[in-house]
Amino acid sequence: MKKAVYIYLLLAVVDGLVIAYVDSQSNWDDTGVTVFLILIGTVIFSYLADKKPWLIGLAVSGWIPLWAVVSTHNYGAFLALIPGFIGAYAGYFCKKAWTK
């Protein structure tokens, strides 16, 4: 992979950690905003990285279920992976379609 892909992957991990931190706060109860942030983050980073959208989707949205399972045993948080992968593959396929 190119050097830029690693930078985008690192930024995606940081984005996912920030989203997971905000989502884990006791006064945060807005799932719609969390899903929107996951979608936007994965679309942008997957579009920029142009490689391995599944990894970008996991890097952004994987932290929420990890935190929820460890802290509260909430296995329903794995649903956060769905918008992550949808956004990642949407960004990847948009890049493929627009650069041909």
FENBELJO-V72690 format. One record per run of one state. SS is the DSSP state (H for helix, E for strand, L for the rest). FROM is the first residue (numbers start at 1). LEN is the number of residues. Records with the same first field share a line. If there is no record, write none. Layout:
BEGIN
SS = FROM-LEN  FROM-LEN
END
This chain:
BEGIN
L = 1-2  24-7  50-3  73-2  99-2
H = 3-21  31-19  53-20  75-24
END
